[in-house]
Amino acid sequence: MHAIMLALAERGHTVFRANVGLFFTKDGRPVHAVLPVGFCDLFVHRPDGQAWYLEIKTDTGRVRPQQAAFVEAMRKSGARAGIARSIADAITIIED
């Protein structure tokens, strides 16, 4: 995922990672970061103003039903979204 983020940033895109889970502050207080189930790993903002959602998977990583449903819901609503398994996949999704 980090390599994809760097490659997209090098091409002029702004990339944000969606982090979820339990985190702790420096003084030990718990913080729960929550997004909807299936929410994509990355938000990508292109220089032309378009925003995209990317779910990142390894070559063998399985797309959970909730993740596929989120990508499809974003597409149906007019947003751009896709599943990338490589840097080349991510570039194709974002730039084509």
N, C-alpha and C positions, 0 to 999 in steps of 0.2 A: 504494500500500500504506500509506503514511504517513497519508493522509487517512482510510482505513478504520480504521486503528489509533486515530487520534484520535477519530473518531466513536463507535467502540465504547467507548472509555474514558470519553467524555462521558456515555454511557448507563449507566455504573456497572460495566462489565466490565473485568476485568484482562486485558491483552493482552501476549503475549510473541512476539517474532520469532525464528524459527529461522534463525540465521546459520550458514552453512557456507563452507568454503573455506580458503585459506591466508592467515594473518595474521602480522604480525611484532611482537614485543615492542619496547619502547622501545630496548632494547640490540641489536636486530636479529635475535634468535633467531626462527626460524619456528615457528608453531603451526598445526597442522591441525585444524580444527573439522569433525567428521564426524557425519552422521546417516544413517539408512538411505536408500537411493535412493528418490526419490519422496515423501519426507517433506514434509508441508505447511509453508507459509510461516509461519503464525501458530497459536499456541495461545491459546484464549480461555477464561477462567474466569469464569463468570457468578456474580452475587451469591448465587444459590440453590445453588451448589456444583457445578453441572454444568460439565464441561470439553468443549471443542470443538476441532476441527482445521479450519483454513481454508486452502485453496489460493487464492492471489490471481492473477488473470489480467487483462490488458487486454481491451478489447472484441474484439480480433483475436488475442489470445494463444492459442496451441494448448496443450491439456493433453497432456502426454506420457503414454504408456501407463503408465509407472511411477507417475506421479502419480494417474492414474485408479484404478490398482490399489490404491494406498495408501488413497485415500478409500473405496473399496469394502471393503477389508479392515477398516478402522476401523468402518464401518457394520455389517458382518457380525458384528463382535465385540461390538456393542452400544454403541460409542462414536458420537458425533455428528461428522459431517464433511461438508464441502461445498466447492464451487468458487464463488468470488465474483468478479464482474467489475465491481462497483460498490459504493458504500457501501450503497445500498438492498439489493443482493443479500446483503451481509454481515449487515445487520440482520435481514433476513428469515430467513436461515439460523440465526442465533444466537437470535433471539427467538420464532420460530414453532415 
